[in-house]
Amino acid sequence: MEAGRKRGSIKKSRHAALIEAIEQAAQAAGQNVLSPEQRIEQVKSKTKAVKSDYEQLKEDYEKLLEKCNSLLVENFELRQSTRTL
């Protein structure tokens, strides 16, 4: 800890390379930040994808439900026919 400095501060004259690396990393991180409009578009596209997946799953569910019901009816009819034999 340097005299007259807060805890965790770095003295620029001793660690110039470290200070430069930290500043470059901060700039690089700042470039990756999306603007609010970009975030909104990103969320909208994700929402569209989720809705489309939901609709596809709903259709698949309905088809499987129909198949299950038809198999139950067929099973019931086969049981009825075997009882009469």
C-alpha positions, 0 to 999 in steps of 0.5 A: 500500500502506497502512502496517501493512496487508497488500498488496492491502488497502483502507483503509475510510475512503478507499474506502467505496463500493468496500467496500460494493460488494464486500460486496454482491457477496459476499452475492449470490454467497452466495445463489446457493450451493446447499445439499448437498441441493439439489446432490444433487437436481440431480445426481440429475436430471442423472443421470436425464436422462443415463440416459434419453438413453442408453436412447434412443440404445441403442434407436436404435442397435439399430434402425439395426443391424437395418436395416444387417444387413437391408440387408447380407442383401438386398445379398448375396441380390441379388448371388447372384441377379445371378450366377445370371443 
